[in-house]
Every structure is written in structure tokens, then in C-alpha cells.
Amino acid sequence: MENQKIVNTPYGKEIDEHMKKQFPERKERVFYEQNSEFLQIEIHLLEAPTKKDFHVLYTVGMSALPMTLPEDLLPEYQALERAEILLLLPAEWSLFMPEDGKVDNRLWWPVNLMKYLSYFPHENKTWLAFGHTLPNSEAYEPYDDSTKLCGVMLGALQEEISILRGKDGTQINLYPLIPLYKEEIEGKQEEGTEALITRLSTLNGFGMIVFPDRPNVWAK
């Protein structure tokens, strides 16, 4: 990826319009990646309209390049090649950029996770889709000292939110992130994605609204 020209997604305007249609009448803020390597990644924030609602964050830029799907999935699943990341945060979660640029990781680790996953499939010549799970490290290190969440699974919302078809016919898949505990990741590996989703269904938003201290649905 060295010396590669930075690529912008041609679907940026369509992604933005799609998300604003799904979550209307919200104030928007945009955080720009300052150290882009080969993709121009933006994090868009649609603020919660009430204290009982949630913030909606989404990437714009990951879809600039197609992901590398296994050959045995092509051409049948070629529509999964392009994706963006979604994240839901509770209304009380405050994301602000201090003047000195030194952000509080207790608040910003979800955003950093979004950025990391935006680059991940392109850097590693792989792909991400519904049900894929990534631990934060082999040792399951928490994302921050303020939480024990240490991995993430890509989830799915209603099709009208999760799938965008561009004007050129290209499908953009928008995957919400579900941060997980170690026991949940291990439980999914043993019993499968559906078993984990069934357990997550007991939580507010199926675990898609990020609460650093939420209940562990696979706790022994």
C-alpha cells in the first residue's frame, strides 16, 4: 500500500443521502481522518434528537475499493464486495474534539474501531460481512480501561438501512458493529452466530447500541 494514491469513494454523496433519509432531522458532524494511508475515511455523526434516542455514526470511504472475497464465492456473492461501517452510541455519549487534538480514548475507542475496520479488509486482502468476528488482539485486550469489551461482530439492521444500491447499480452493504466480551466471542465460535444473536436479543438494540458496561450475555 506504500506510495499508493489516496482513493475517495464515488458513493459518498449517495451514502450520506441514504443515511439522512433513514435517520432524518438530525444534526450532522463529520470527522475527517488526518492520516489517511490509501483511503480517505470520514466518520459521519448524526446526533441523537432526544436523550432517549441514540447517535448514529457511519463511515464514508471504505467502499472506495472492493474487498477481496474468496474465489468460491464469486460471482454469486459479488454484491458483498463493497461495504461501510455503522455504529450506534447512546445519547449521553459525548464526542467532542478538544483544541489540542488529544481525545479521550474512553469516548473515542468506538470511532477508532470504525476506522480500523475500514482499512482492515483492504490492508489484509480479505473481506468483512455479517457475522464476521474480530478480537481486539490474540490476548483479548479490552478496547479501553473503561470497558471489558474486547472484540467485535458485524451485525445487520433492516434491509432498507443495511443495503444501498448506487445509481450505477453497485450494492453498498452497511454493517452495524456489535462490540463483544471474550466469553461471547468464544461462545459464538462454539455454538454459532445465531446462538449469539439469540442471547444478544435480550439487550437494548441487540447489543448494537454501545454501552461499555452492558451485561455479558455469555457470562457463566
N, CA and C atoms as a LAMMPS dump frame, in Angstrom:
ITEM: TIMESTEP
0
ITEM: NUMBER OF ATOMS
660
ITEM: BOX BOUNDS ff ff ff
-5.0000000000000000e+02 5.0000000000000000e+02
-5.0000000000000000e+02 5.0000000000000000e+02
-5.0000000000000000e+02 5.0000000000000000e+02
ITEM: ATOMS id mol type element x y z
1 1 1 N 0.814 -1.21 0
2 1 2 C 0 0 0
3 1 3 C 0.854 1.268 0
4 2 1 N 2.186 1.105 0.097
5 2 2 C 3.066 2.26 0.171
6 2 3 C 3.014 3.052 -1.132
7 3 1 N 3.05 4.383 -0.975
8 3 2 C 3.065 5.31 -2.093
9 3 3 C 1.827 5.175 -2.985
10 4 1 N 0.793 4.576 -2.471
11 4 2 C -0.435 4.438 -3.234
12 4 3 C -1.263 5.704 -3.108
13 5 1 N -1.859 6.098 -4.207
14 5 2 C -2.682 7.299 -4.217
15 5 3 C -3.892 7.109 -3.308
16 6 1 N -4.222 8.152 -2.546
17 6 2 C -5.388 8.098 -1.668
18 6 3 C -6.661 8.108 -2.512
19 7 1 N -7.535 7.14 -2.226
20 7 2 C -8.749 6.946 -3.014
21 7 3 C -9.967 7.436 -2.24
22 8 1 N -10.833 8.16 -2.912
23 8 2 C -12.109 8.592 -2.333
24 8 3 C -13.237 7.746 -2.922
25 9 1 N -14.22 7.421 -2.1
26 9 2 C -15.337 6.649 -2.621
27 9 3 C -16.214 7.502 -3.533
28 10 1 N -16.619 6.967 -4.683
29 10 2 C -17.529 7.715 -5.556
30 10 3 C -18.967 7.689 -5.045
31 11 1 N -19.191 6.949 -3.953
32 11 2 C -20.553 6.783 -3.433
33 11 3 C -20.824 7.641 -2.197
34 12 1 N -19.897 8.549 -1.88
35 12 2 C -20.021 9.341 -0.664
36 12 3 C -21.334 10.097 -0.548
37 13 1 N -21.717 10.81 -1.594
38 13 2 C -22.952 11.595 -1.559
39 13 3 C -24.165 10.693 -1.402
40 14 1 N -24.154 9.564 -2.098
41 14 2 C -25.292 8.639 -2.026
42 14 3 C -25.402 8.003 -0.64
43 15 1 N -24.262 7.678 -0.033
44 15 2 C -24.27 7.107 1.318
45 15 3 C -24.84 8.116 2.307
46 16 1 N -24.375 9.355 2.187
47 16 2 C -24.831 10.407 3.098
48 16 3 C -26.336 10.64 2.95
49 17 1 N -26.815 10.71 1.724
50 17 2 C -28.246 10.921 1.485
51 17 3 C -29.064 9.745 2.01
52 18 1 N -28.551 8.542 1.82
53 18 2 C -29.237 7.331 2.283
54 18 3 C -29.398 7.34 3.797
55 19 1 N -28.324 7.667 4.504
56 19 2 C -28.372 7.639 5.964
57 19 3 C -29.266 8.745 6.513
58 20 1 N -29.231 9.904 5.887
59 20 2 C -30.083 11.008 6.346
60 20 3 C -31.557 10.725 6.07
61 21 1 N -31.821 9.935 5.048
62 21 2 C -33.199 9.532 4.775
63 21 3 C -33.686 8.552 5.838
64 22 1 N -32.799 7.646 6.258
65 22 2 C -33.164 6.648 7.263
66 22 3 C -33.266 7.259 8.662
67 23 1 N -32.437 8.264 8.925
68 23 2 C -32.421 8.918 10.24
69 23 3 C -32.55 10.429 10.031
70 24 1 N -33.749 10.903 9.71
71 24 2 C -33.94 12.31 9.32
72 24 3 C -33.914 13.277 10.499
73 25 1 N -33.755 14.545 10.131
74 25 2 C -33.852 15.667 11.068
75 25 3 C -32.882 15.53 12.244
76 26 1 N -31.665 15.175 11.93
77 26 2 C -30.616 15.094 12.952
78 26 3 C -29.472 16.025 12.563
79 27 1 N -28.852 16.627 13.545
80 27 2 C -27.665 17.439 13.288
81 27 3 C -26.517 16.522 12.877
82 28 1 N -25.737 16.984 11.906
83 28 2 C -24.633 16.159 11.401
84 28 3 C -23.282 16.795 11.719
85 29 1 N -22.344 15.949 12.113
86 29 2 C -20.952 16.362 12.267
87 29 3 C -20.099 15.364 11.5
88 30 1 N -18.979 15.84 10.972
89 30 2 C -18.096 14.966 10.198
90 30 3 C -16.685 15.056 10.753
91 31 1 N -16.092 13.899 11.019
92 31 2 C -14.71 13.815 11.481
93 31 3 C -13.865 13.256 10.337
94 32 1 N -12.837 13.992 9.966
95 32 2 C -12.001 13.599 8.837
96 32 3 C -10.738 12.909 9.33
97 33 1 N -10.382 11.823 8.683
98 33 2 C -9.154 11.111 9.008
99 33 3 C -7.971 11.948 8.545
100 34 1 N -7.087 12.276 9.475
101 34 2 C -5.965 13.16 9.16
102 34 3 C -4.754 12.418 8.609
103 35 1 N -4.687 11.119 8.865
104 35 2 C -3.5 10.359 8.453
105 35 3 C -3.876 9.216 7.515
106 36 1 N -4.66 9.541 6.506
107 36 2 C -5.085 8.523 5.555
108 36 3 C -3.883 7.931 4.834
109 37 1 N -3.9 6.615 4.677
110 37 2 C -2.81 5.924 4.003
111 37 3 C -3.133 5.696 2.528
112 38 1 N -4.285 5.129 2.24
113 38 2 C -4.658 4.876 0.854
114 38 3 C -6.15 5.083 0.613
115 39 1 N -6.922 5.223 1.711
116 39 2 C -8.346 5.527 1.615
117 39 3 C -8.641 6.811 2.376
118 40 1 N -9.513 7.635 1.84
119 40 2 C -9.976 8.811 2.572
120 40 3 C -11.206 8.399 3.366
121 41 1 N -11.031 8.229 4.677
122 41 2 C -12.122 7.778 5.53
123 41 3 C -12.698 8.961 6.305
124 42 1 N -14.003 9.105 6.246
125 42 2 C -14.713 10.094 7.054
126 42 3 C -15.636 9.355 8.016
127 43 1 N -15.797 9.914 9.22
128 43 2 C -16.776 9.397 10.172
129 43 3 C -17.882 10.437 10.294
130 44 1 N -19.081 10.074 9.891
131 44 2 C -20.225 10.981 9.973
132 44 3 C -21.03 10.648 11.219
133 45 1 N -21.42 11.679 11.95
134 45 2 C -22.207 11.523 13.17
135 45 3 C -23.546 12.227 13.002
136 46 1 N -24.628 11.463 13.109
137 46 2 C -25.975 12.029 13.148
138 46 3 C -26.413 12.004 14.603
139 47 1 N -26.523 13.174 15.196
140 47 2 C -26.737 13.269 16.634
141 47 3 C -28.13 12.804 17.051
142 48 1 N -28.193 12.226 18.248
143 48 2 C -29.473 11.783 18.807
144 48 3 C -30.4 12.984 18.98
145 49 1 N -31.637 12.908 18.491
146 49 2 C -32.558 14.045 18.614
147 49 3 C -33.114 14.231 20.018
148 50 1 N -33.119 13.157 20.815
149 50 2 C -33.604 13.238 22.193
150 50 3 C -32.688 12.412 23.089
151 51 1 N -32.809 12.594 24.386
152 51 2 C -31.991 11.849 25.337
153 51 3 C -32.356 10.368 25.379
154 52 1 N -33.528 10.026 24.86
155 52 2 C -33.954 8.63 24.837
156 52 3 C -33.554 7.931 23.543
157 53 1 N -32.919 8.673 22.64
158 53 2 C -32.546 8.135 21.339
159 53 3 C -31.069 7.744 21.339
160 54 1 N -30.478 7.601 20.176
161 54 2 C -29.069 7.222 20.07
162 54 3 C -28.415 7.965 18.909
163 55 1 N -27.09 8.14 19.025
164 55 2 C -26.303 8.709 17.935
165 55 3 C -26.078 7.632 16.875
166 56 1 N -26.052 8.049 15.614
167 56 2 C -25.746 7.146 14.507
168 56 3 C -24.443 7.608 13.868
169 57 1 N -23.463 6.717 13.83
170 57 2 C -22.196 7.019 13.174
171 57 3 C -22.021 6.077 11.991
172 58 1 N -21.425 6.577 10.931
173 58 2 C -21.162 5.721 9.769
174 58 3 C -19.923 6.216 9.033
175 59 1 N -19.237 5.28 8.416
176 59 2 C -18.05 5.625 7.646
177 59 3 C -18.452 5.99 6.223
178 60 1 N -17.649 6.843 5.627
179 60 2 C -17.745 7.135 4.203
180 60 3 C -16.328 7.027 3.657
181 61 1 N -16.075 6.011 2.859
182 61 2 C -14.738 5.834 2.296
183 61 3 C -14.316 4.392 2.133
184 62 1 N -14.759 3.523 3.004
185 62 2 C -14.391 2.109 2.93
186 62 3 C -14.805 1.493 1.594
187 63 1 N -15.919 1.968 1.053
188 63 2 C -16.46 1.414 -0.192
189 63 3 C -15.735 1.896 -1.439
190 64 1 N -14.694 2.7 -1.267
191 64 2 C -13.943 3.186 -2.425
192 64 3 C -13.31 2.045 -3.202
193 65 1 N -12.952 0.976 -2.484
194 65 2 C -12.321 -0.188 -3.104
195 65 3 C -13.131 -1.438 -2.794
196 66 1 N -13.182 -2.387 -3.725
197 66 2 C -13.856 -3.651 -3.428
198 66 3 C -13.006 -4.486 -2.487
199 67 1 N -13.665 -5.218 -1.593
200 67 2 C -12.943 -6.144 -0.729
201 67 3 C -12.603 -7.406 -1.517
202 68 1 N -11.72 -8.22 -0.957
203 68 2 C -11.268 -9.435 -1.637
204 68 3 C -12.041 -10.638 -1.122
205 69 1 N -13.06 -11.038 -1.856
206 69 2 C -13.854 -12.196 -1.476
207 69 3 C -13.174 -13.485 -1.938
208 70 1 N -13.393 -14.597 -1.231
209 70 2 C -12.859 -15.889 -1.686
210 70 3 C -13.393 -16.212 -3.083
211 71 1 N -12.552 -16.817 -3.899
212 71 2 C -12.937 -17.101 -5.279
213 71 3 C -14.177 -17.977 -5.373
214 72 1 N -14.363 -18.866 -4.383
215 72 2 C -15.518 -19.768 -4.466
216 72 3 C -16.841 -19.06 -4.177
217 73 1 N -16.778 -17.785 -3.758
218 73 2 C -17.996 -17.006 -3.535
219 73 3 C -18.361 -16.138 -4.735
220 74 1 N -17.459 -16.122 -5.723
221 74 2 C -17.685 -15.289 -6.905
222 74 3 C -18.125 -16.149 -8.083
223 75 1 N -18.978 -15.613 -8.955
224 75 2 C -19.563 -14.258 -8.923
225 75 3 C -20.858 -14.161 -8.107
226 76 1 N -21.295 -15.279 -7.51
227 76 2 C -22.611 -15.308 -6.858
228 76 3 C -22.766 -14.229 -5.793
229 77 1 N -21.695 -14.003 -5.007
230 77 2 C -21.793 -13.055 -3.892
231 77 3 C -20.973 -11.785 -4.134
232 78 1 N -20.807 -11.435 -5.39
233 78 2 C -20.02 -10.253 -5.717
234 78 3 C -20.615 -8.979 -5.121
235 79 1 N -21.917 -8.988 -4.85
236 79 2 C -22.583 -7.812 -4.276
237 79 3 C -22.08 -7.481 -2.879
238 80 1 N -21.312 -8.396 -2.269
239 80 2 C -20.781 -8.154 -0.924
240 80 3 C -19.41 -7.477 -0.944
241 81 1 N -18.927 -7.117 -2.115
242 81 2 C -17.567 -6.589 -2.234
243 81 3 C -17.365 -5.217 -1.59
244 82 1 N -18.403 -4.414 -1.539
245 82 2 C -18.232 -3.042 -1.026
246 82 3 C -19.07 -2.829 0.228
247 83 1 N -18.458 -2.161 1.202
248 83 2 C -19.124 -2.01 2.498
249 83 3 C -18.734 -0.702 3.176
250 84 1 N -19.554 -0.329 4.141
251 84 2 C -19.262 0.756 5.076
252 84 3 C -19.668 0.271 6.468
253 85 1 N -19.205 0.97 7.494
254 85 2 C -19.416 0.573 8.885
255 85 3 C -20.393 1.528 9.572
256 86 1 N -21.308 0.968 10.368
257 86 2 C -22.228 1.761 11.186
258 86 3 C -21.925 1.53 12.661
259 87 1 N -22.288 2.491 13.483
260 87 2 C -22.134 2.344 14.931
261 87 3 C -23.207 3.174 15.622
262 88 1 N -23.788 2.635 16.678
263 88 2 C -24.807 3.341 17.448
264 88 3 C -24.286 3.598 18.855
265 89 1 N -24.396 4.839 19.305
266 89 2 C -23.959 5.227 20.643
267 89 3 C -25.125 5.847 21.4
268 90 1 N -25.206 5.628 22.712
269 90 2 C -26.283 6.237 23.496
270 90 3 C -26.197 7.759 23.458
271 91 1 N -27.344 8.405 23.647
272 91 2 C -27.424 9.864 23.522
273 91 3 C -26.485 10.589 24.474
274 92 1 N -26.219 9.998 25.643
275 92 2 C -25.362 10.671 26.626
276 92 3 C -23.878 10.584 26.284
277 93 1 N -23.541 9.838 25.24
278 93 2 C -22.142 9.694 24.834
279 93 3 C -21.707 10.972 24.134
280 94 1 N -20.693 11.621 24.653
281 94 2 C -20.254 12.905 24.114
282 94 3 C -18.97 12.747 23.311
283 95 1 N -19.043 13.076 22.039
284 95 2 C -17.864 13.073 21.185
285 95 3 C -17.518 14.519 20.846
286 96 1 N -16.434 14.992 21.401
287 96 2 C -16.004 16.352 21.102
288 96 3 C -14.507 16.327 20.825
289 97 1 N -14.074 17.25 20.009
290 97 2 C -12.671 17.331 19.627
291 97 3 C -12.018 18.497 20.365
292 98 1 N -11.169 18.211 21.368
293 98 2 C -10.504 19.296 22.09
294 98 3 C -9.551 20.062 21.185
295 99 1 N -9.279 21.289 21.563
296 99 2 C -8.442 22.148 20.727
297 99 3 C -7.039 21.591 20.548
298 100 1 N -6.525 20.875 21.565
299 100 2 C -5.171 20.344 21.442
300 100 3 C -5.135 19.03 20.666
301 101 1 N -6.3 18.542 20.252
302 101 2 C -6.357 17.326 19.453
303 101 3 C -6.187 16.039 20.231
304 102 1 N -5.991 16.131 21.557
305 102 2 C -5.786 14.938 22.384
306 102 3 C -7.143 14.444 22.882
307 103 1 N -7.657 13.437 22.213
308 103 2 C -9 12.957 22.533
309 103 3 C -8.962 11.954 23.678
310 104 1 N -10.075 11.819 24.36
311 104 2 C -10.228 10.896 25.478
312 104 3 C -10.608 9.526 24.921
313 105 1 N -9.726 8.54 25.06
314 105 2 C -9.982 7.227 24.475
315 105 3 C -11.208 6.552 25.072
316 106 1 N -11.589 6.925 26.29
317 106 2 C -12.808 6.359 26.882
318 106 3 C -14.022 6.673 26.016
319 107 1 N -13.956 7.788 25.303
320 107 2 C -15.055 8.198 24.445
321 107 3 C -14.815 7.85 22.981
322 108 1 N -13.548 7.781 22.588
323 108 2 C -13.238 7.678 21.169
324 108 3 C -12.882 6.278 20.684
325 109 1 N -12.769 5.287 21.593
326 109 2 C -12.386 3.963 21.103
327 109 3 C -13.377 3.395 20.088
328 110 1 N -14.702 3.659 20.191
329 110 2 C -15.589 3.141 19.142
330 110 3 C -15.294 3.735 17.765
331 111 1 N -14.936 5.018 17.74
332 111 2 C -14.605 5.665 16.474
333 111 3 C -13.313 5.084 15.915
334 112 1 N -12.331 4.88 16.781
335 112 2 C -11.074 4.28 16.331
336 112 3 C -11.297 2.873 15.793
337 113 1 N -12.232 2.146 16.401
338 113 2 C -12.565 0.808 15.919
339 113 3 C -13.168 0.88 14.517
340 114 1 N -14.029 1.849 14.286
341 114 2 C -14.615 2.03 12.959
342 114 3 C -13.53 2.291 11.914
343 115 1 N -12.591 3.151 12.256
344 115 2 C -11.503 3.458 11.321
345 115 3 C -10.674 2.216 11.028
346 116 1 N -10.325 1.487 12.088
347 116 2 C -9.509 0.284 11.93
348 116 3 C -10.178 -0.719 10.993
349 117 1 N -11.464 -0.952 11.2
350 117 2 C -12.173 -1.932 10.384
351 117 3 C -12.359 -1.453 8.951
352 118 1 N -12.371 -0.143 8.739
353 118 2 C -12.487 0.391 7.381
354 118 3 C -11.27 0.04 6.539
355 119 1 N -10.109 0.049 7.163
356 119 2 C -8.873 -0.28 6.461
357 119 3 C -8.606 -1.783 6.412
358 120 1 N -9.059 -2.508 7.437
359 120 2 C -8.666 -3.902 7.651
360 120 3 C -8.798 -4.804 6.428
361 121 1 N -9.95 -4.885 5.768
362 121 2 C -10.052 -5.83 4.649
363 121 3 C -9.173 -5.461 3.469
364 122 1 N -8.935 -4.176 3.273
365 122 2 C -8.112 -3.738 2.149
366 122 3 C -6.624 -3.97 2.426
367 123 1 N -6.219 -3.75 3.653
368 123 2 C -4.82 -3.977 4.016
369 123 3 C -4.467 -5.456 4.023
370 124 1 N -5.441 -6.291 4.361
371 124 2 C -5.182 -7.722 4.511
372 124 3 C -5.743 -8.567 3.374
373 125 1 N -6.22 -7.902 2.336
374 125 2 C -6.762 -8.597 1.158
375 125 3 C -7.771 -9.667 1.565
376 126 1 N -8.731 -9.249 2.362
377 126 2 C -9.779 -10.143 2.826
378 126 3 C -11.109 -9.409 2.748
379 127 1 N -12.107 -9.885 3.47
380 127 2 C -13.425 -9.256 3.4
381 127 3 C -14.102 -9.313 4.751
382 128 1 N -15.099 -8.477 4.924
383 128 2 C -15.917 -8.444 6.13
384 128 3 C -17.381 -8.487 5.724
385 129 1 N -18.173 -9.209 6.502
386 129 2 C -19.605 -9.307 6.226
387 129 3 C -20.333 -9.697 7.501
388 130 1 N -21.645 -9.817 7.415
389 130 2 C -22.46 -10.172 8.569
390 130 3 C -21.933 -11.431 9.26
391 131 1 N -21.814 -11.347 10.591
392 131 2 C -21.387 -12.494 11.378
393 131 3 C -19.895 -12.617 11.574
394 132 1 N -19.11 -11.875 10.786
395 132 2 C -17.657 -11.935 10.964
396 132 3 C -17.279 -11.315 12.31
397 133 1 N -16.333 -11.954 12.99
398 133 2 C -15.93 -11.537 14.335
399 133 3 C -14.428 -11.339 14.392
400 134 1 N -14 -10.25 15.024
401 134 2 C -12.573 -9.976 15.189
402 134 3 C -12.287 -9.618 16.638
403 135 1 N -11.395 -10.364 17.31
404 135 2 C -10.962 -9.963 18.651
405 135 3 C -10.037 -8.761 18.547
406 136 1 N -9.95 -7.977 19.603
407 136 2 C -9.07 -6.813 19.59
408 136 3 C -7.609 -7.223 19.507
409 137 1 N -7.29 -8.396 20.06
410 137 2 C -5.946 -8.955 19.993
411 137 3 C -6.044 -10.432 20.34
412 138 1 N -4.959 -11.169 20.149
413 138 2 C -4.965 -12.589 20.499
414 138 3 C -5.213 -12.79 21.984
415 139 1 N -4.818 -11.798 22.782
416 139 2 C -4.99 -11.885 24.237
417 139 3 C -6.328 -11.295 24.692
418 140 1 N -7.17 -10.908 23.75
419 140 2 C -8.477 -10.317 24.064
420 140 3 C -8.335 -9.083 24.958
421 141 1 N -7.446 -8.192 24.576
422 141 2 C -7.274 -6.954 25.341
423 141 3 C -8.489 -6.048 25.147
424 142 1 N -9.016 -5.471 26.224
425 142 2 C -10.151 -4.545 26.098
426 142 3 C -9.779 -3.333 25.248
427 143 1 N -10.785 -2.739 24.628
428 143 2 C -10.553 -1.56 23.798
429 143 3 C -10.095 -0.364 24.619
430 144 1 N -10.452 -0.362 25.893
431 144 2 C -10.064 0.732 26.782
432 144 3 C -10.178 0.233 28.213
433 145 1 N -9.498 0.922 29.13
434 145 2 C -9.566 0.536 30.547
435 145 3 C -10.97 0.681 31.118
436 146 1 N -11.815 1.445 30.442
437 146 2 C -13.161 1.71 30.946
438 146 3 C -14.168 0.62 30.577
439 147 1 N -13.724 -0.407 29.862
440 147 2 C -14.628 -1.47 29.431
441 147 3 C -13.896 -2.8 29.358
442 148 1 N -14.661 -3.885 29.375
443 148 2 C -14.093 -5.219 29.158
444 148 3 C -14.454 -5.752 27.774
445 149 1 N -15.128 -4.941 26.985
446 149 2 C -15.405 -5.311 25.601
447 149 3 C -14.086 -5.432 24.853
448 150 1 N -13.899 -6.524 24.132
449 150 2 C -12.565 -6.798 23.581
450 150 3 C -12.604 -7.411 22.183
451 151 1 N -13.722 -7.331 21.531
452 151 2 C -13.847 -7.848 20.176
453 151 3 C -15.103 -7.287 19.547
454 152 1 N -15.341 -7.638 18.29
455 152 2 C -16.487 -7.054 17.605
456 152 3 C -17.037 -8.029 16.572
457 153 1 N -18.342 -7.995 16.399
458 153 2 C -19.006 -8.755 15.341
459 153 3 C -19.765 -7.792 14.443
460 154 1 N -19.802 -8.082 13.164
461 154 2 C -20.598 -7.286 12.243
462 154 3 C -22.031 -7.809 12.246
463 155 1 N -22.972 -6.904 12.522
464 155 2 C -24.375 -7.28 12.595
465 155 3 C -25.135 -6.848 11.359
466 156 1 N -26.456 -6.77 11.501
467 156 2 C -27.314 -6.357 10.388
468 156 3 C -28.54 -5.638 10.932
469 157 1 N -28.921 -4.579 10.256
470 157 2 C -30.17 -3.881 10.542
471 157 3 C -31.182 -4.242 9.452
472 158 1 N -32.326 -3.587 9.447
473 158 2 C -33.308 -3.842 8.401
474 158 3 C -32.686 -3.581 7.034
475 159 1 N -33.135 -4.323 6.036
476 159 2 C -32.543 -4.236 4.703
477 159 3 C -32.573 -2.822 4.146
478 160 1 N -33.643 -2.069 4.431
479 160 2 C -33.73 -0.719 3.885
480 160 3 C -32.649 0.202 4.447
481 161 1 N -32.067 -0.169 5.588
482 161 2 C -30.952 0.582 6.157
483 161 3 C -29.628 -0.025 5.72
484 162 1 N -29.535 -1.341 5.777
485 162 2 C -28.26 -2.039 5.604
486 162 3 C -27.793 -2.152 4.163
487 163 1 N -28.693 -1.968 3.209
488 163 2 C -28.305 -2.121 1.807
489 163 3 C -28.641 -0.856 1.025
490 164 1 N -27.62 -0.328 0.365
491 164 2 C -27.771 0.831 -0.506
492 164 3 C -27.344 0.422 -1.908
493 165 1 N -28.176 0.687 -2.874
494 165 2 C -27.818 0.417 -4.266
495 165 3 C -27.542 1.743 -4.951
496 166 1 N -26.302 1.901 -5.381
497 166 2 C -25.892 3.14 -6.012
498 166 3 C -26.546 3.339 -7.364
499 167 1 N -26.436 4.538 -7.884
500 167 2 C -27.046 4.856 -9.175
501 167 3 C -26.447 4.027 -10.299
502 168 1 N -25.211 3.546 -10.104
503 168 2 C -24.584 2.707 -11.123
504 168 3 C -24.899 1.227 -10.92
505 169 1 N -25.771 0.922 -9.938
506 169 2 C -26.158 -0.46 -9.694
507 169 3 C -25.32 -1.176 -8.659
508 170 1 N -24.243 -0.545 -8.202
509 170 2 C -23.373 -1.169 -7.209
510 170 3 C -24.058 -1.226 -5.847
511 171 1 N -23.933 -2.364 -5.174
512 171 2 C -24.515 -2.513 -3.837
513 171 3 C -23.491 -2.148 -2.777
514 172 1 N -23.887 -1.279 -1.851
515 172 2 C -23.062 -0.919 -0.7
516 172 3 C -23.729 -1.525 0.528
517 173 1 N -22.983 -2.334 1.266
518 173 2 C -23.506 -3.005 2.452
519 173 3 C -23.055 -2.252 3.696
520 174 1 N -23.995 -1.877 4.544
521 174 2 C -23.686 -1.109 5.748
522 174 3 C -23.883 -2.003 6.967
523 175 1 N -22.769 -2.291 7.656
524 175 2 C -22.787 -3.244 8.759
525 175 3 C -22.665 -2.544 10.111
526 176 1 N -23.646 -2.714 11.001
527 176 2 C -23.516 -2.163 12.354
528 176 3 C -22.561 -3.008 13.182
529 177 1 N -21.766 -2.362 14.008
530 177 2 C -20.81 -3.073 14.857
531 177 3 C -21.454 -3.455 16.183
532 178 1 N -21.132 -4.664 16.648
533 178 2 C -21.584 -5.139 17.953
534 178 3 C -20.345 -5.51 18.763
535 179 1 N -19.845 -4.613 19.615
536 179 2 C -18.696 -4.955 20.466
537 179 3 C -19.048 -6.107 21.406
538 180 1 N -18.085 -7.004 21.622
539 180 2 C -18.336 -8.231 22.377
540 180 3 C -17.329 -8.438 23.495
541 181 1 N -17.742 -9.274 24.456
542 181 2 C -16.846 -9.75 25.507
543 181 3 C -16.175 -11.048 25.047
544 182 1 N -15.091 -11.404 25.71
545 182 2 C -14.35 -12.615 25.361
546 182 3 C -15.25 -13.842 25.378
547 183 1 N -16.057 -13.981 26.422
548 183 2 C -16.923 -15.158 26.547
549 183 3 C -17.948 -15.23 25.411
550 184 1 N -18.39 -14.08 24.934
551 184 2 C -19.354 -14.046 23.83
552 184 3 C -18.699 -14.48 22.526
553 185 1 N -17.463 -14.056 22.32
554 185 2 C -16.734 -14.47 21.118
555 185 3 C -16.505 -15.975 21.139
556 186 1 N -16.07 -16.48 22.278
557 186 2 C -15.817 -17.918 22.397
558 186 3 C -17.116 -18.715 22.276
559 187 1 N -18.202 -18.193 22.843
560 187 2 C -19.493 -18.859 22.728
561 187 3 C -19.968 -18.932 21.288
562 188 1 N -19.76 -17.847 20.545
563 188 2 C -20.128 -17.833 19.125
564 188 3 C -19.319 -18.86 18.352
565 189 1 N -18.031 -18.97 18.668
566 189 2 C -17.188 -19.944 17.979
567 189 3 C -17.666 -21.373 18.222
568 190 1 N -18.195 -21.619 19.409
569 190 2 C -18.647 -22.962 19.768
570 190 3 C -20.057 -23.27 19.265
571 191 1 N -20.958 -22.273 19.349
572 191 2 C -22.369 -22.544 19.068
573 191 3 C -22.922 -21.817 17.845
574 192 1 N -22.154 -20.882 17.289
575 192 2 C -22.58 -20.237 16.06
576 192 3 C -23.171 -18.848 16.238
577 193 1 N -23.297 -18.165 15.109
578 193 2 C -23.776 -16.785 15.098
579 193 3 C -25.2 -16.656 15.621
580 194 1 N -26.087 -17.538 15.192
581 194 2 C -27.491 -17.432 15.599
582 194 3 C -27.652 -17.579 17.104
583 195 1 N -26.834 -18.44 17.715
584 195 2 C -26.909 -18.619 19.168
585 195 3 C -26.538 -17.33 19.888
586 196 1 N -25.52 -16.645 19.371
587 196 2 C -25.118 -15.379 19.987
588 196 3 C -26.189 -14.315 19.783
589 197 1 N -26.731 -14.229 18.581
590 197 2 C -27.76 -13.226 18.309
591 197 3 C -28.983 -13.447 19.195
592 198 1 N -29.335 -14.701 19.423
593 198 2 C -30.463 -15.003 20.303
594 198 3 C -30.215 -14.449 21.697
595 199 1 N -29.003 -14.607 22.183
596 199 2 C -28.672 -14.081 23.513
597 199 3 C -28.623 -12.558 23.506
598 200 1 N -28.077 -11.985 22.437
599 200 2 C -27.995 -10.527 22.35
600 200 3 C -29.379 -9.89 22.253
601 201 1 N -30.367 -10.644 21.818
602 201 2 C -31.718 -10.102 21.659
603 201 3 C -32.326 -9.662 22.989
604 202 1 N -31.731 -10.091 24.09
605 202 2 C -32.217 -9.672 25.412
606 202 3 C -31.736 -8.274 25.778
607 203 1 N -30.8 -7.736 25
608 203 2 C -30.225 -6.422 25.288
609 203 3 C -30.935 -5.321 24.506
610 204 1 N -30.779 -4.102 24.97
611 204 2 C -31.28 -2.93 24.262
612 204 3 C -30.585 -2.83 22.91
613 205 1 N -31.353 -2.927 21.826
614 205 2 C -30.762 -2.807 20.5
615 205 3 C -29.919 -3.988 20.084
616 206 1 N -30.146 -5.162 20.66
617 206 2 C -29.378 -6.368 20.313
618 206 3 C -27.872 -6.166 20.505
619 207 1 N -27.493 -5.297 21.41
620 207 2 C -26.074 -5.047 21.631
621 207 3 C -25.466 -4.071 20.65
622 208 1 N -26.275 -3.559 19.71
623 208 2 C -25.738 -2.646 18.702
624 208 3 C -25.605 -1.222 19.216
625 209 1 N -26.3 -0.89 20.304
626 209 2 C -26.071 0.397 20.96
627 209 3 C -24.974 0.158 21.993
628 210 1 N -23.867 0.851 21.842
629 210 2 C -22.668 0.543 22.623
630 210 3 C -22.76 1.094 24.044
631 211 1 N -22.818 0.182 24.998
632 211 2 C -22.712 0.523 26.417
633 211 3 C -21.486 -0.206 26.959
634 212 1 N -20.46 0.518 27.43
635 212 2 C -19.202 -0.116 27.854
636 212 3 C -19.353 -1.139 28.968
637 213 1 N -20.412 -1.012 29.765
638 213 2 C -20.604 -1.913 30.899
639 213 3 C -21.869 -2.755 30.746
640 214 1 N -22.296 -2.993 29.533
641 214 2 C -23.529 -3.761 29.327
642 214 3 C -23.372 -5.178 29.876
643 215 1 N -24.48 -5.877 30.144
644 215 2 C -24.387 -7.256 30.633
645 215 3 C -23.696 -8.175 29.626
646 216 1 N -22.947 -9.131 30.133
647 216 2 C -22.305 -10.156 29.313
648 216 3 C -23.315 -11.281 29.112
649 217 1 N -23.764 -11.492 27.87
650 217 2 C -24.834 -12.464 27.634
651 217 3 C -24.335 -13.907 27.651
652 218 1 N -23.022 -14.092 27.778
653 218 2 C -22.461 -15.44 27.857
654 218 3 C -21.723 -15.642 29.179
655 219 1 N -22.042 -14.814 30.15
656 219 2 C -21.377 -14.933 31.453
657 219 3 C -21.763 -16.248 32.113
658 220 1 N -20.794 -16.879 32.744
659 220 2 C -21.038 -18.167 33.398
660 220 3 C -21.53 -17.938 34.827
